[in-house]
Amino acid sequence: MPQFQKTISKHIKISGLGLHTGILTTLQFKPAIINSGVIFVRTDLDNNPTIHATLNNVHQTNRSTLLKEGEASIQTTEHLLAAIMGLGIDNVIIEIDGPEIPILDGSSLPFVNILKKAEIISQNALKKVYRINDKYFFKDEETGSEYIIEPADEFKLEVFIDYDSKVLPPSKAKLNSLNSFEKEISKARTFVFLHELQYLHQNGLIRGGNLDNAIVFVENEINSEELSKLAQIFNKKNINVQRKGILNNTDLYYENEPARHKLLDVVGDLALMNVTLLGHLKVIKPGHQSNIEFAKKITQIMKTAVPVYNPNQTPVKDINQIMEMLPHRPPFLLIDKIMELTDNHVIGVKNVSMNEDFFKGHFPGSPVMPGVLQIEAMAQTGGILILSTVPDPENYLTYFMKIDKVKFKQMVLPGDTLIFDCELLSPIRRGICHMFGRAFVGDKLVMEAELMAQIKKVK
């Protein structure tokens, strides 16, 4: 089924203290138009500057993900962005009157709850989806974090953590679908070791931290005097170390709650890609810095990805099945195979032979496939996509409505195999198909264009 973009239907507010700044801020969530993404608005600054939640705006990843655009910044975005991604929201405006997202209870659950109250609605545009077609490995040499992603029909995530600690043993967490994020991951709280907590407090950080929004693990014994000092810092009457080396706090929601929270952080950082990944990701020792570096690597792969054509693979539609759908016949039938076909995406193949009729009259002494015929072949590939939405495609004809942003990058010559990769830019409505297509020969992009066509039933 097609996946549509989502936003919220009404305004809603939430307030709380920032973990590191200790500043009280109020967030107001507002609906946003299609393809706008997540936009923060700093209402406390002159001219209300905006900060788009994108990888390009990541400014700092030390213990949280900080975004900056121009002179405006917003800190500790990951828990909120995880909630937004986990709920499938694509477009939302978030007005905030301070520099940091509230920590609340240290999880994503309060954000999930408030966004659901704002009523999540579908919009008339398809989600941006990228399917992982190969296995990729990435290692952050600085942190030792490792990432392996391979093909899958939906987004799946596994996280492994190991802090070489007696009180926090190695553990892992799984998310088999974003649909399970709210129930299985969203309430997992952030955590810290006591020695880190003391260092952060001494250096003026975690001003908004308390024992209600973090799990604190204690590796070494601490005496009554140290406990008394901690009680003063966190404004508590008494502090003690509970079983399993956890500072005075509620019980863990799950035995692997820290691993689940690290998984939550990965989801929040990957939300900055502004795309729904279809792939199975496994992460060892994730962290904000390495999460962002991995996201940048995959984004670069997305920009340069070339459809993989295996001539030994059985096509989704062979030439006979194509002729059952398209009214075109030689010499104007310009595609030979359909290798991939989904609700919003199609890959077609054209084997360019020296025996093509058009070579007889188009530069016969120096044969080059005409650009207009490349566009026609791309349109026929897209025609298979749109005709697949009706039960009797043989009774329809496809007509061009618009051709835009056409770029020819390289000549197509006899002997080349053209691979057309077409994706919908908006849902098919009233038989109108608006798509963006790229044509490749091998790993080289030879042509791209934005096309709009409409199918009409033959009277």
Secondary structure, DSSP 4 states (H G I P E B T S, - for coil): ---EEEEESS-EEEEEEBTTT--EEEEEEEE--TT--EEEEETTSTT--EEE-SGGGEEE-SSS-EEEETTEEEB--HHHHHHHHHTT---EEEEESSSB-B-TTSSSHHHHHHHHHT-EEEEEEE--EEE--S-EEEE-TTT--EEEEEE-SS-EEEEEE----SSS--EEEEES-GGGHHHHTTTPPPEEEHHHHHHHHHTT--TT--TTS-EEE--S---HHHHHHHHHHTT-S---EEGGGEES-PPPSSTTHHHHHHHHHHHHHHGGG-SEEEEEEEEES--HHHHHHHHHHHHHHHHH------TTSPPSB-HHHHHHH----TTS----EEEEE-SSEEEEEEE--TT-GGGGTSSTTS----HHHHHHHHHHHHHHHHHTTSS-GGGEEEEEEEEEEEEE-S---TT-EEEEEEEESS--BTTEEEEEEEEEETTEEEEEEEEEEEEEE--
